[in-house]
Amino acid sequence: MAMNEETRSALDEILRKRKDAQDAARVAAEKRKSAEDAFLGRFAQHREAVIRPTMTAFGDYLTGHDCPCEIADPKSRDGSSVAFAAITFYLFPGGRSYQHRNHDYPKLSVIAEAREQKVRLDQSTMAPGKGGQAGSIGTFPLEQITPQFLEERLVGLAREALR
């Protein structure tokens, strides 16, 4: 038995609206992905031009005063550095012990939040055998992460971790 023309027209209208909604969602997802990729690219450039050199200079100064430091680029679970764009400054106040993992020591992480087009700073002042605090210290526009801004956060980390 054939469908009547009115039913067929109603279904065609439903299916057209469904296809239009799917197409719009696909276009929006592609635009969002493109914006996220562009942000991650800007973050990677900023990490190498501003963040890493600032962390390196800060770490070199502390290391010259018997306080070893390390900079690490965490990888995502799939091993790519772009999917989880970040850089972390570790501080080893009593010297580094290989009995403990890096995440057991004081640190400041700068993490790209591509969906939000922002940078999140996470800090931990905890060290083996010592208490401390850990958590986010805020999200900021990428342009706000200047050498001076980053040095102020690193001084705050050192102040807490080197007591």
N, C-alpha and C positions, 0 to 999 in steps of 0.2 A: 504494500500500500504506500502510495506517495504522500509526502507531507503537503499540507495545504500551503498556498503561497504566503499567507499572513504569518504562519509559524516560521517558515523559512526566512522571511524578511526579519522577523524578530530575532531569530538566531544569528543571522548575518550581522545585524547591528550589535548584538552582544559580543560576537567574535571580533568584529572590527574594533570595538572599544577596548577589548582585551589585548589585541595586537598593538594598538596605539599605546596603551599603558606599558606593555612590555618593551616596546621600542623606546619610549621615553625613559624608562628605568635603565635600559642598557646605555643610552646616551649619557644619562646622568652619572652612571657608574664609570664610564670611560673618561668623562671630564674630571671626576673626583680622583680617579687613578692617575690621570695625567698631572693633576695639580699636586698629588702626593709625591709622584716621581720627581717633579720639578723641585719640590721642597727638599726632598732627600738629596738631590744633587746640590742644591744651595748649601744644605747642612754639611755635606761632605767637603765642599770647598772651604766653608767657614771653619770647619774642624781643622783642616790642614793649614789654613792661612792665619787663624787667630787663636783657636782654642789650644791646639797642641803646642804651638810655640810658647804660649803663656804658661801652660802647665809645665813644659820642659824647663823654662827659666826658673820658675818657682821651685821645682823639684831639684834642679841643679844647686840652687842656693841652699836648700835644706840638706841635701846630701853632703855638701861641703861642710856642713856643721854636724856631722855624724847622725843625721836623721834620714835614712834611706827612703826613697820614693820610687814609684813605678807608674807608668802610664800604660793602660791597656784599652784595646778596642774590642769590646765583647762581640761575639758573633751570635747570630740568631740560631735557632735549633737546626735549621737546614744548612748552616755553615756560611750563609751569605752575610756580608757586613752591611749591605744596603737595606735589607729588610728590617734590621735592628740597628739603625745608625746611632752610635753612641761612642763616648770616650770616657774613661774613668781614671781619676788620679788617686792612687793609693799612697797612704802614709804609714810608715812602719816605725812608730815612736820608740820602741825598745829594740829595734833591729828586727830583721825578718827572720822568722822561724818557719822552716819548711814543714813543721808539724801542723801548721794551720794554712788554710786556703786564703787567697787574697781577700775574699769577701768577709773574712773575720776581722779585718783591719779597718781603720778609719779611711773614708773615701769620699770623693765628690764625683758624681756621674753627671754628664751632660748628655741628655737623651732626646733625639728627634721624635716628636709626636706628629707624624705626617698628616694624620686626619685633621688635627686641630691647627696645623701650620704653626706650631709653637715648639719651644724647647723646654723640657722639664729638667730641673736640677734635683737630684736625690743626694742626700748626705747621710753618712753614718759616722758617728764618733766612737763606736764600740771597738774594743781591741781585746785580744785574748787576756783573760784574767781581770778585765775592767768592764765596767758598765758603760753606758752612753745612750745616745738616742740615734734613731734611724728613721728616715722618711723623706718625703718630698719637701723641698724648701720653696717650691713655686714653679709656675710655668711663665715663660717670657717669650716675646717676639725674638726671632733669631738675631735681628739687628741690635737688640739690647745686650747681647753677649759680646761685650767688648773686653779688651785686656784688663782695663781698670775694674769693670764689673766682676770679671772672673777672679782677679787677684783679691778683691774684697771677700769673695766667698771662700777662697782658699785660705786667706788669713783667718777667717772665722773657723774653718776646719782645724787649722793648726792651733789656734787658741784653745779650742776644746780638747783636741787630741793630745797636746803636749803638756798638759797640766801635771 
